[in-house]
Structures are given as structure tokens and as C-alpha cells.
Amino acid sequence: MAEAKDMHQCQTANCGFIYNPDKGDRKGKVSKGTKFEKLPEDWKCPICGASKKAFRHLAG
């Protein structure tokens, strides 16, 4: 199970999607086990379309 330090949350208004490496991103065709740092630079939030720059660590 992923720890909070491995999860990232979208910081855009009205979103809050949490990227969990244990789940990946089916919509974005990202396999389970893919760390946030390994996501492609052009990856977008599956909910609101924000870039990786809009995400912050959940813990820390």
C-alpha cells in the first residue's frame, strides 16, 4: 500500500484528485506501480486536466 509521501494531490480549485501509484491512472493509460516522478511530463490530471505542476505531495 502506498504511503502518503508517495501520493500527490491536485491543487486546482474544485478538484483534489489524489494520484496513488498503487492504482495508476487507467484514463491516462498509466500502469499500477508507476511513481509520480516517472509519469510523462505531458501527463494531465484525469479529472480537471491540470499539469503535473499543479500537484503537491500529500505529506511533507
HTML snippet that shows the backbone in 3Dmol.js (N, CA, C, O; Angstrom):
<script src="https://3Dmol.org/build/3Dmol-min.js"></script>
<div id="view" style="width:600px;height:400px;position:relative"></div>
<script>
const pdb = `
ATOM      1  N   MET A   1       0.841  -1.188   0.000  1.00  0.00           N
ATOM      2  CA  MET A   1       0.000   0.000   0.000  1.00  0.00           C
ATOM      3  C   MET A   1       0.882   1.245   0.000  1.00  0.00           C
ATOM      4  O   MET A   1       1.830   1.349   0.778  1.00  0.00           O
ATOM      5  N   ALA A   2       0.563   2.169  -0.866  1.00  0.00           N
ATOM      6  CA  ALA A   2       1.364   3.396  -0.974  1.00  0.00           C
ATOM      7  C   ALA A   2       1.237   4.231   0.292  1.00  0.00           C
ATOM      8  O   ALA A   2       0.176   4.302   0.911  1.00  0.00           O
ATOM      9  N   GLU A   3       2.339   4.856   0.655  1.00  0.00           N
ATOM     10  CA  GLU A   3       2.347   5.761   1.797  1.00  0.00           C
ATOM     11  C   GLU A   3       1.984   7.159   1.321  1.00  0.00           C
ATOM     12  O   GLU A   3       2.082   7.456   0.130  1.00  0.00           O
ATOM     13  N   ALA A   4       1.568   8.014   2.241  1.00  0.00           N
ATOM     14  CA  ALA A   4       1.180   9.385   1.885  1.00  0.00           C
ATOM     15  C   ALA A   4       2.305  10.107   1.156  1.00  0.00           C
ATOM     16  O   ALA A   4       2.042  10.906   0.257  1.00  0.00           O
ATOM     17  N   LYS A   5       3.551   9.840   1.527  1.00  0.00           N
ATOM     18  CA  LYS A   5       4.677  10.517   0.879  1.00  0.00           C
ATOM     19  C   LYS A   5       4.805  10.157  -0.599  1.00  0.00           C
ATOM     20  O   LYS A   5       5.465  10.867  -1.358  1.00  0.00           O
ATOM     21  N   ASP A   6       4.173   9.055  -1.008  1.00  0.00           N
ATOM     22  CA  ASP A   6       4.221   8.620  -2.395  1.00  0.00           C
ATOM     23  C   ASP A   6       3.026   9.099  -3.208  1.00  0.00           C
ATOM     24  O   ASP A   6       2.968   8.886  -4.419  1.00  0.00           O
ATOM     25  N   MET A   7       2.061   9.753  -2.534  1.00  0.00           N
ATOM     26  CA  MET A   7       0.857  10.228  -3.205  1.00  0.00           C
ATOM     27  C   MET A   7       0.941  11.733  -3.421  1.00  0.00           C
ATOM     28  O   MET A   7       1.587  12.448  -2.655  1.00  0.00           O
ATOM     29  N   HIS A   8       0.286  12.197  -4.463  1.00  0.00           N
ATOM     30  CA  HIS A   8       0.277  13.615  -4.813  1.00  0.00           C
ATOM     31  C   HIS A   8      -1.161  14.055  -5.052  1.00  0.00           C
ATOM     32  O   HIS A   8      -1.955  13.308  -5.624  1.00  0.00           O
ATOM     33  N   GLN A   9      -1.497  15.265  -4.615  1.00  0.00           N
ATOM     34  CA  GLN A   9      -2.856  15.777  -4.750  1.00  0.00           C
ATOM     35  C   GLN A   9      -2.888  16.995  -5.658  1.00  0.00           C
ATOM     36  O   GLN A   9      -2.042  17.884  -5.559  1.00  0.00           O
ATOM     37  N   CYS A  10      -3.876  17.020  -6.542  1.00  0.00           N
ATOM     38  CA  CYS A  10      -4.076  18.157  -7.432  1.00  0.00           C
ATOM     39  C   CYS A  10      -4.530  19.356  -6.601  1.00  0.00           C
ATOM     40  O   CYS A  10      -5.432  19.231  -5.773  1.00  0.00           O
ATOM     41  N   GLN A  11      -3.919  20.498  -6.817  1.00  0.00           N
ATOM     42  CA  GLN A  11      -4.203  21.689  -6.021  1.00  0.00           C
ATOM     43  C   GLN A  11      -5.105  22.688  -6.731  1.00  0.00           C
ATOM     44  O   GLN A  11      -5.265  23.810  -6.249  1.00  0.00           O
ATOM     45  N   THR A  12      -5.697  22.319  -7.853  1.00  0.00           N
ATOM     46  CA  THR A  12      -6.567  23.260  -8.537  1.00  0.00           C
ATOM     47  C   THR A  12      -7.911  23.346  -7.814  1.00  0.00           C
ATOM     48  O   THR A  12      -8.314  22.409  -7.125  1.00  0.00           O
ATOM     49  N   ALA A  13      -8.594  24.466  -7.975  1.00  0.00           N
ATOM     50  CA  ALA A  13      -9.891  24.669  -7.336  1.00  0.00           C
ATOM     51  C   ALA A  13     -10.879  23.603  -7.794  1.00  0.00           C
ATOM     52  O   ALA A  13     -10.932  23.261  -8.975  1.00  0.00           O
ATOM     53  N   ASN A  14     -11.643  23.092  -6.872  1.00  0.00           N
ATOM     54  CA  ASN A  14     -12.706  22.113  -7.144  1.00  0.00           C
ATOM     55  C   ASN A  14     -12.231  20.772  -7.686  1.00  0.00           C
ATOM     56  O   ASN A  14     -13.011  20.066  -8.325  1.00  0.00           O
ATOM     57  N   CYS A  15     -10.979  20.399  -7.452  1.00  0.00           N
ATOM     58  CA  CYS A  15     -10.523  19.098  -7.933  1.00  0.00           C
ATOM     59  C   CYS A  15     -10.100  18.238  -6.742  1.00  0.00           C
ATOM     60  O   CYS A  15     -10.931  17.542  -6.159  1.00  0.00           O
ATOM     61  N   GLY A  16      -8.828  18.278  -6.379  1.00  0.00           N
ATOM     62  CA  GLY A  16      -8.349  17.488  -5.250  1.00  0.00           C
ATOM     63  C   GLY A  16      -8.044  16.037  -5.575  1.00  0.00           C
ATOM     64  O   GLY A  16      -7.846  15.234  -4.663  1.00  0.00           O
ATOM     65  N   PHE A  17      -7.999  15.678  -6.863  1.00  0.00           N
ATOM     66  CA  PHE A  17      -7.661  14.305  -7.248  1.00  0.00           C
ATOM     67  C   PHE A  17      -6.336  13.904  -6.619  1.00  0.00           C
ATOM     68  O   PHE A  17      -5.380  14.681  -6.619  1.00  0.00           O
ATOM     69  N   ILE A  18      -6.282  12.697  -6.086  1.00  0.00           N
ATOM     70  CA  ILE A  18      -5.047  12.179  -5.490  1.00  0.00           C
ATOM     71  C   ILE A  18      -4.488  11.087  -6.395  1.00  0.00           C
ATOM     72  O   ILE A  18      -5.136  10.072  -6.649  1.00  0.00           O
ATOM     73  N   TYR A  19      -3.261  11.323  -6.876  1.00  0.00           N
ATOM     74  CA  TYR A  19      -2.595  10.287  -7.669  1.00  0.00           C
ATOM     75  C   TYR A  19      -1.986   9.285  -6.710  1.00  0.00           C
ATOM     76  O   TYR A  19      -1.149   9.634  -5.878  1.00  0.00           O
ATOM     77  N   ASN A  20      -2.412   8.038  -6.833  1.00  0.00           N
ATOM     78  CA  ASN A  20      -1.932   6.943  -5.994  1.00  0.00           C
ATOM     79  C   ASN A  20      -1.182   5.964  -6.887  1.00  0.00           C
ATOM     80  O   ASN A  20      -1.789   5.365  -7.774  1.00  0.00           O
ATOM     81  N   PRO A  21       0.129   5.784  -6.676  1.00  0.00           N
ATOM     82  CA  PRO A  21       0.884   4.872  -7.541  1.00  0.00           C
ATOM     83  C   PRO A  21       0.382   3.432  -7.481  1.00  0.00           C
ATOM     84  O   PRO A  21       0.609   2.668  -8.419  1.00  0.00           O
ATOM     85  N   ASP A  22      -0.290   3.047  -6.405  1.00  0.00           N
ATOM     86  CA  ASP A  22      -0.839   1.693  -6.324  1.00  0.00           C
ATOM     87  C   ASP A  22      -1.967   1.486  -7.336  1.00  0.00           C
ATOM     88  O   ASP A  22      -2.243   0.358  -7.744  1.00  0.00           O
ATOM     89  N   LYS A  23      -2.612   2.573  -7.734  1.00  0.00           N
ATOM     90  CA  LYS A  23      -3.730   2.482  -8.671  1.00  0.00           C
ATOM     91  C   LYS A  23      -3.356   2.888 -10.086  1.00  0.00           C
ATOM     92  O   LYS A  23      -3.960   2.410 -11.047  1.00  0.00           O
ATOM     93  N   GLY A  24      -2.357   3.775 -10.228  1.00  0.00           N
ATOM     94  CA  GLY A  24      -2.013   4.277 -11.551  1.00  0.00           C
ATOM     95  C   GLY A  24      -3.108   5.203 -12.055  1.00  0.00           C
ATOM     96  O   GLY A  24      -3.782   5.859 -11.260  1.00  0.00           O
ATOM     97  N   ASP A  25      -3.288   5.262 -13.359  1.00  0.00           N
ATOM     98  CA  ASP A  25      -4.309   6.117 -13.964  1.00  0.00           C
ATOM     99  C   ASP A  25      -4.810   5.423 -15.224  1.00  0.00           C
ATOM    100  O   ASP A  25      -4.195   5.525 -16.286  1.00  0.00           O
ATOM    101  N   ARG A  26      -5.932   4.717 -15.098  1.00  0.00           N
ATOM    102  CA  ARG A  26      -6.471   3.990 -16.251  1.00  0.00           C
ATOM    103  C   ARG A  26      -6.791   4.927 -17.403  1.00  0.00           C
ATOM    104  O   ARG A  26      -6.488   4.619 -18.556  1.00  0.00           O
ATOM    105  N   LYS A  27      -7.402   6.074 -17.101  1.00  0.00           N
ATOM    106  CA  LYS A  27      -7.785   7.020 -18.153  1.00  0.00           C
ATOM    107  C   LYS A  27      -6.553   7.501 -18.923  1.00  0.00           C
ATOM    108  O   LYS A  27      -6.595   7.645 -20.145  1.00  0.00           O
ATOM    109  N   GLY A  28      -5.452   7.749 -18.196  1.00  0.00           N
ATOM    110  CA  GLY A  28      -4.220   8.209 -18.820  1.00  0.00           C
ATOM    111  C   GLY A  28      -3.310   7.081 -19.257  1.00  0.00           C
ATOM    112  O   GLY A  28      -2.187   7.322 -19.701  1.00  0.00           O
ATOM    113  N   LYS A  29      -3.787   5.843 -19.135  1.00  0.00           N
ATOM    114  CA  LYS A  29      -3.030   4.643 -19.515  1.00  0.00           C
ATOM    115  C   LYS A  29      -1.698   4.545 -18.784  1.00  0.00           C
ATOM    116  O   LYS A  29      -0.668   4.216 -19.373  1.00  0.00           O
ATOM    117  N   VAL A  30      -1.743   4.841 -17.471  1.00  0.00           N
ATOM    118  CA  VAL A  30      -0.562   4.731 -16.610  1.00  0.00           C
ATOM    119  C   VAL A  30      -0.731   3.471 -15.773  1.00  0.00           C
ATOM    120  O   VAL A  30      -1.731   3.316 -15.072  1.00  0.00           O
ATOM    121  N   SER A  31       0.235   2.581 -15.844  1.00  0.00           N
ATOM    122  CA  SER A  31       0.172   1.299 -15.146  1.00  0.00           C
ATOM    123  C   SER A  31       0.251   1.460 -13.636  1.00  0.00           C
ATOM    124  O   SER A  31       0.860   2.398 -13.121  1.00  0.00           O
ATOM    125  N   LYS A  32      -0.382   0.516 -12.940  1.00  0.00           N
ATOM    126  CA  LYS A  32      -0.250   0.449 -11.485  1.00  0.00           C
ATOM    127  C   LYS A  32       1.226   0.330 -11.148  1.00  0.00           C
ATOM    128  O   LYS A  32       1.981  -0.333 -11.860  1.00  0.00           O
ATOM    129  N   GLY A  33       1.638   0.978 -10.056  1.00  0.00           N
ATOM    130  CA  GLY A  33       3.025   0.908  -9.619  1.00  0.00           C
ATOM    131  C   GLY A  33       3.901   2.024 -10.167  1.00  0.00           C
ATOM    132  O   GLY A  33       5.076   2.115  -9.810  1.00  0.00           O
ATOM    133  N   THR A  34       3.349   2.881 -11.033  1.00  0.00           N
ATOM    134  CA  THR A  34       4.128   3.983 -11.601  1.00  0.00           C
ATOM    135  C   THR A  34       4.205   5.135 -10.607  1.00  0.00           C
ATOM    136  O   THR A  34       3.184   5.700 -10.216  1.00  0.00           O
ATOM    137  N   LYS A  35       5.418   5.473 -10.206  1.00  0.00           N
ATOM    138  CA  LYS A  35       5.607   6.585  -9.277  1.00  0.00           C
ATOM    139  C   LYS A  35       5.304   7.903  -9.978  1.00  0.00           C
ATOM    140  O   LYS A  35       5.471   8.025 -11.191  1.00  0.00           O
ATOM    141  N   PHE A  36       4.858   8.883  -9.205  1.00  0.00           N
ATOM    142  CA  PHE A  36       4.506  10.195  -9.754  1.00  0.00           C
ATOM    143  C   PHE A  36       5.673  10.777 -10.545  1.00  0.00           C
ATOM    144  O   PHE A  36       5.476  11.347 -11.618  1.00  0.00           O
ATOM    145  N   GLU A  37       6.867  10.635 -10.024  1.00  0.00           N
ATOM    146  CA  GLU A  37       8.057  11.185 -10.671  1.00  0.00           C
ATOM    147  C   GLU A  37       8.321  10.555 -12.036  1.00  0.00           C
ATOM    148  O   GLU A  37       8.996  11.149 -12.876  1.00  0.00           O
ATOM    149  N   LYS A  38       7.792   9.360 -12.255  1.00  0.00           N
ATOM    150  CA  LYS A  38       8.004   8.646 -13.514  1.00  0.00           C
ATOM    151  C   LYS A  38       6.891   8.889 -14.529  1.00  0.00           C
ATOM    152  O   LYS A  38       6.962   8.389 -15.651  1.00  0.00           O
ATOM    153  N   LEU A  39       5.853   9.660 -14.146  1.00  0.00           N
ATOM    154  CA  LEU A  39       4.794   9.983 -15.092  1.00  0.00           C
ATOM    155  C   LEU A  39       5.374  10.830 -16.214  1.00  0.00           C
ATOM    156  O   LEU A  39       6.295  11.612 -15.976  1.00  0.00           O
ATOM    157  N   PRO A  40       4.857  10.693 -17.436  1.00  0.00           N
ATOM    158  CA  PRO A  40       5.346  11.535 -18.536  1.00  0.00           C
ATOM    159  C   PRO A  40       5.131  13.012 -18.203  1.00  0.00           C
ATOM    160  O   PRO A  40       4.179  13.359 -17.503  1.00  0.00           O
ATOM    161  N   GLU A  41       6.000  13.867 -18.693  1.00  0.00           N
ATOM    162  CA  GLU A  41       5.892  15.302 -18.412  1.00  0.00           C
ATOM    163  C   GLU A  41       4.589  15.890 -18.939  1.00  0.00           C
ATOM    164  O   GLU A  41       4.109  16.894 -18.412  1.00  0.00           O
ATOM    165  N   ASP A  42       4.011  15.281 -19.971  1.00  0.00           N
ATOM    166  CA  ASP A  42       2.759  15.801 -20.523  1.00  0.00           C
ATOM    167  C   ASP A  42       1.518  15.154 -19.905  1.00  0.00           C
ATOM    168  O   ASP A  42       0.406  15.368 -20.388  1.00  0.00           O
ATOM    169  N   TRP A  43       1.699  14.360 -18.836  1.00  0.00           N
ATOM    170  CA  TRP A  43       0.566  13.741 -18.146  1.00  0.00           C
ATOM    171  C   TRP A  43      -0.324  14.825 -17.549  1.00  0.00           C
ATOM    172  O   TRP A  43       0.167  15.844 -17.062  1.00  0.00           O
ATOM    173  N   LYS A  44      -1.626  14.601 -17.589  1.00  0.00           N
ATOM    174  CA  LYS A  44      -2.606  15.551 -17.066  1.00  0.00           C
ATOM    175  C   LYS A  44      -3.501  14.871 -16.035  1.00  0.00           C
ATOM    176  O   LYS A  44      -3.724  13.662 -16.094  1.00  0.00           O
ATOM    177  N   CYS A  45      -4.007  15.650 -15.100  1.00  0.00           N
ATOM    178  CA  CYS A  45      -4.968  15.157 -14.115  1.00  0.00           C
ATOM    179  C   CYS A  45      -6.177  14.583 -14.860  1.00  0.00           C
ATOM    180  O   CYS A  45      -6.734  15.247 -15.734  1.00  0.00           O
ATOM    181  N   PRO A  46      -6.587  13.357 -14.521  1.00  0.00           N
ATOM    182  CA  PRO A  46      -7.709  12.750 -15.227  1.00  0.00           C
ATOM    183  C   PRO A  46      -9.052  13.401 -14.904  1.00  0.00           C
ATOM    184  O   PRO A  46     -10.038  13.147 -15.595  1.00  0.00           O
ATOM    185  N   ILE A  47      -9.106  14.224 -13.883  1.00  0.00           N
ATOM    186  CA  ILE A  47     -10.357  14.887 -13.504  1.00  0.00           C
ATOM    187  C   ILE A  47     -10.468  16.275 -14.133  1.00  0.00           C
ATOM    188  O   ILE A  47     -11.466  16.587 -14.784  1.00  0.00           O
ATOM    189  N   CYS A  48      -9.442  17.105 -13.939  1.00  0.00           N
ATOM    190  CA  CYS A  48      -9.549  18.505 -14.368  1.00  0.00           C
ATOM    191  C   CYS A  48      -8.592  18.890 -15.491  1.00  0.00           C
ATOM    192  O   CYS A  48      -8.709  19.985 -16.042  1.00  0.00           O
ATOM    193  N   GLY A  49      -7.646  18.016 -15.846  1.00  0.00           N
ATOM    194  CA  GLY A  49      -6.730  18.302 -16.940  1.00  0.00           C
ATOM    195  C   GLY A  49      -5.521  19.142 -16.557  1.00  0.00           C
ATOM    196  O   GLY A  49      -4.779  19.587 -17.434  1.00  0.00           O
ATOM    197  N   ALA A  50      -5.306  19.370 -15.253  1.00  0.00           N
ATOM    198  CA  ALA A  50      -4.151  20.156 -14.795  1.00  0.00           C
ATOM    199  C   ALA A  50      -2.850  19.402 -15.056  1.00  0.00           C
ATOM    200  O   ALA A  50      -2.834  18.172 -15.120  1.00  0.00           O
ATOM    201  N   SER A  51      -1.766  20.149 -15.206  1.00  0.00           N
ATOM    202  CA  SER A  51      -0.451  19.544 -15.435  1.00  0.00           C
ATOM    203  C   SER A  51       0.132  19.015 -14.119  1.00  0.00           C
ATOM    204  O   SER A  51      -0.408  19.257 -13.039  1.00  0.00           O
ATOM    205  N   LYS A  52       1.234  18.296 -14.239  1.00  0.00           N
ATOM    206  CA  LYS A  52       1.913  17.761 -13.052  1.00  0.00           C
ATOM    207  C   LYS A  52       2.320  18.872 -12.087  1.00  0.00           C
ATOM    208  O   LYS A  52       2.416  18.644 -10.881  1.00  0.00           O
ATOM    209  N   LYS A  53       2.559  20.071 -12.611  1.00  0.00           N
ATOM    210  CA  LYS A  53       2.987  21.186 -11.763  1.00  0.00           C
ATOM    211  C   LYS A  53       1.916  21.604 -10.764  1.00  0.00           C
ATOM    212  O   LYS A  53       2.226  22.272  -9.777  1.00  0.00           O
ATOM    213  N   ALA A  54       0.660  21.222 -11.001  1.00  0.00           N
ATOM    214  CA  ALA A  54      -0.441  21.577 -10.107  1.00  0.00           C
ATOM    215  C   ALA A  54      -0.545  20.621  -8.922  1.00  0.00           C
ATOM    216  O   ALA A  54      -1.386  20.815  -8.045  1.00  0.00           O
ATOM    217  N   PHE A  55       0.302  19.591  -8.888  1.00  0.00           N
ATOM    218  CA  PHE A  55       0.243  18.575  -7.833  1.00  0.00           C
ATOM    219  C   PHE A  55       1.282  18.826  -6.755  1.00  0.00           C
ATOM    220  O   PHE A  55       2.373  19.331  -7.018  1.00  0.00           O
ATOM    221  N   ARG A  56       0.910  18.457  -5.526  1.00  0.00           N
ATOM    222  CA  ARG A  56       1.818  18.561  -4.379  1.00  0.00           C
ATOM    223  C   ARG A  56       1.781  17.248  -3.605  1.00  0.00           C
ATOM    224  O   ARG A  56       0.787  16.521  -3.639  1.00  0.00           O
ATOM    225  N   HIS A  57       2.895  16.949  -2.896  1.00  0.00           N
ATOM    226  CA  HIS A  57       2.923  15.765  -2.034  1.00  0.00           C
ATOM    227  C   HIS A  57       1.800  15.861  -1.005  1.00  0.00           C
ATOM    228  O   HIS A  57       1.489  16.949  -0.519  1.00  0.00           O
ATOM    229  N   LEU A  58       1.203  14.742  -0.682  1.00  0.00           N
ATOM    230  CA  LEU A  58       0.179  14.720   0.364  1.00  0.00           C
ATOM    231  C   LEU A  58       0.811  14.975   1.733  1.00  0.00           C
ATOM    232  O   LEU A  58       0.256  15.700   2.559  1.00  0.00           O
ATOM    233  N   ALA A  59       1.962  14.378   1.957  1.00  0.00           N
ATOM    234  CA  ALA A  59       2.644  14.528   3.255  1.00  0.00           C
ATOM    235  C   ALA A  59       4.012  15.140   3.013  1.00  0.00           C
ATOM    236  O   ALA A  59       4.714  14.783   2.067  1.00  0.00           O
ATOM    237  N   GLY A  60       4.372  16.053   3.873  1.00  0.00           N
ATOM    238  CA  GLY A  60       5.713  16.620   3.782  1.00  0.00           C
ATOM    239  C   GLY A  60       5.716  17.855   3.086  1.00  0.00           C
ATOM    240  O   GLY A  60       6.770  18.468   2.920  1.00  0.00           O
TER     241      GLY A  60
END
`;
const viewer = $3Dmol.createViewer("view");
viewer.addModel(pdb, "pdb");
viewer.setStyle({}, {cartoon: {color: "spectrum"}});
viewer.zoomTo();
viewer.render();
</script>
